[in-house]
Amino acid sequence: MGLVKEEAQKIVEKLPSKATWDDLMYEIYVRQAIEAGLADSKAGRTKDVKEIRAKFGLQK
């Protein structure tokens, strides 16, 4: 848990002095989303772009 606290402190320190609670929540959300995506990728829980495009009928 110490690592989360340290990373949260780094996020807070990087925010501008006029940052809002929404700014802080956004930064934490983005960080968590990136970490979750990296974990999924590392664990092989990804899909090929071609497969997703075909599923949703998207072109290149």
N, C-alpha and C positions, 0 to 999 in steps of 0.2 A: 504493500500500500504506500510505502514511502516514495516510490518512484512516481506514482500518480500525483502525490502532493507536490513533489519537486517540479514536475512538468506543468502542473497548474500554476505554480508560482512563476515559472518562466513565461507562461502565457500572459498572466496579469502584468508582469513587469514590461512586456513588449507593447501593451496597449497604450494608446495616447492618454494623456491626463484627462481629457474630456470624454473618454469612453463611457458608454452606457452599459447597463446590465445586459441589454440585448446584444451589444458588441461582444461582451464576454461570453455569453451563451453561444453566439455564433461561432466564435473561435474554438470553443470547447467542442461543439458539435462537429465542426470541420475536422478537427484533430482526431476525434473518435471515429468518424466515418472513414478517414484515410487509414487509420490503424486497423479497422475492421476489414477494409478492402485488401490491405496487404496480408492480413492473416488468412483471408479466404484464398488469395492467390497462392500463398505458400502451402496451404493445405490442399490445393488442387480443386477448390470449389469455384471454378470459373467456367465460362462458356466461350466458344469461339464467336467472334464478331459476325462471321457469315451465318452462323446458326441463329443468332438473335435477329439479324436483319431479315432472314427468311421467315422466322416466326411472326414478325410484325409487319411483313410485306414492305420493308424499306429497301430503297435502292442504295447503291454505293455512294 
